[in-house]
Amino acid sequence: MNELEPTLHEMKVQESQEEQVLQHLLSGQSITPIEALDLYGSFRLSSIIFRLRERGYDIRTEMVTICKGTRVARYTLNQKKEVE
């Protein structure tokens, strides 16, 4: 196995985090990378959002300023799923 390929455990964790973030967005809440790390242990929210968009979810990105002028992305689901 290639060292760069994810293990089965890593793929399951990734899928689980993706579903947790999706459920978070479907509940009407927005999410930032800091919240994703705190709530779901996800260090790569942008990657999860990319995969959800590829699945057809319409997710809006808004840049927001948090403490000391740091800017982060805040993601919000615009609609449940685009018609295929």
C-alpha positions in Angstrom: 0.0 0.0 0.0 1.2 3.5 -0.8 2.0 5.6 2.3 0.0 8.5 0.8 -3.2 6.4 0.4 -5.7 6.7 3.3 -6.2 3.7 5.4 -9.7 2.2 5.8 -10.0 3.8 9.3 -9.0 7.2 7.9 -11.6 6.9 5.1 -14.3 6.0 7.6 -13.4 8.9 9.9 -13.5 11.2 6.8 -16.9 9.9 5.8 -18.2 10.3 9.3 -17.0 13.9 9.6 -18.5 14.6 6.2 -21.9 13.3 7.3 -21.7 15.2 10.6 -21.0 18.4 8.8 -23.8 17.8 6.3 -26.3 17.2 9.2 -25.0 20.3 10.9 -25.7 22.3 7.7 -29.0 20.6 7.0 -30.2 21.7 10.5 -29.9 25.3 9.3 -26.7 26.2 11.1 -23.6 27.7 9.6 -20.1 26.4 10.3 -16.5 27.7 10.4 -13.3 25.6 10.4 -12.8 26.4 14.1 -16.3 25.1 14.9 -15.7 22.0 12.7 -12.5 21.2 14.6 -14.2 21.7 18.0 -17.4 19.8 17.2 -16.3 17.1 14.9 -12.5 16.9 15.0 -12.1 18.0 11.4 -9.0 19.8 10.4 -10.1 20.1 6.8 -13.5 21.6 6.6 -12.8 23.1 3.1 -12.2 19.6 1.8 -15.5 18.4 3.3 -17.3 21.4 1.8 -15.7 20.6 -1.6 -16.9 17.0 -1.5 -20.4 18.1 -0.4 -20.6 20.5 -3.3 -19.5 17.7 -5.6 -22.5 15.7 -4.3 -24.8 18.5 -5.4 -25.2 20.6 -2.2 -25.4 24.4 -2.7 -23.1 25.8 0.0 -22.4 29.5 0.3 -19.0 30.8 1.6 -18.8 34.0 3.5 -15.6 35.4 4.8 -16.0 36.6 8.4 -13.6 38.3 10.8 -13.0 36.7 14.2 -10.7 37.7 17.0 -7.8 40.0 16.3 -8.8 40.5 12.7 -8.4 36.9 11.6 -10.6 36.1 8.6 -12.1 32.6 8.2 -14.8 31.1 5.9 -18.3 30.5 7.2 -20.3 28.0 5.3 -24.1 27.9 5.0 -26.3 25.6 3.1 -28.5 27.5 0.6 -30.8 24.7 -0.2 -31.1 21.0 0.5 -29.8 19.7 -2.8 -29.7 20.8 -6.4 -32.0 18.9 -8.8 -30.0 16.4 -10.8 
